[in-house]
Amino acid sequence: MWILAAIFAVLAIAMIYQSNTDEGINRPWAACKENLFQQMLSGACTPVENRIKVPSN
């Protein structure tokens, strides 16, 4: 029972810490389309945002 209470306490502290930071926690792996496991195995990162600008007519 104490282990479960400790896990909940750690999760609560982590959520409070994350909400108190202005920009949240920096997650550079979230900028890739591949999941973290695929990034670790292949080393590839396809950006989520398409930065190619299409000329407007």
N, C-alpha and C positions, 0 to 999 in steps of 0.2 A: 504494500500500500504506500509506503514511503517513497518507493521508486517512482510510482505513478505521479505522486505529488511533486517530486523533484522534476520530472519531465515537464509537467504543466508549468511549473515555476520558471524553468529555463525558457520554454516557449513564450511565456508571457513577457519575460524580460527582453527577449529578442524582438518581439513585436513592438514593444514600447520603444526600444532603441531605434528600430527602423522608422517608426512614425515620427520620432523627434528629429531625425536628420532632415535637412531641407530637400535634398535631392534623392533621398533614399540611399540604399547601398549600391555602390557601383558594381554592375554586373556586365563586364565586357563580353562575356560569352553569349549574352542575350541579343547581341547585335547580329548574330549569325543565324542563317536558316537551319543549319544542322544542329542536332541536339548536342549536349556537352560530351556525351560518350563518343559520338562520331567524330567530334572535333579532336578529342584526345587520341583516337586511333589514327585518323588520317592527317590531322594538322590543317585541314581545309576549313575555310570560313567564307561562305557566300553571304554578302551583306543583305540584311532584310530590306533596307530602304534602297530604292533604285535612284541613284544620283544622276542618271543621264537626263539631261534637260531636252525636251522635245520643243522645237521651235513652233511658236504659234503663228498661224496664218492670218 
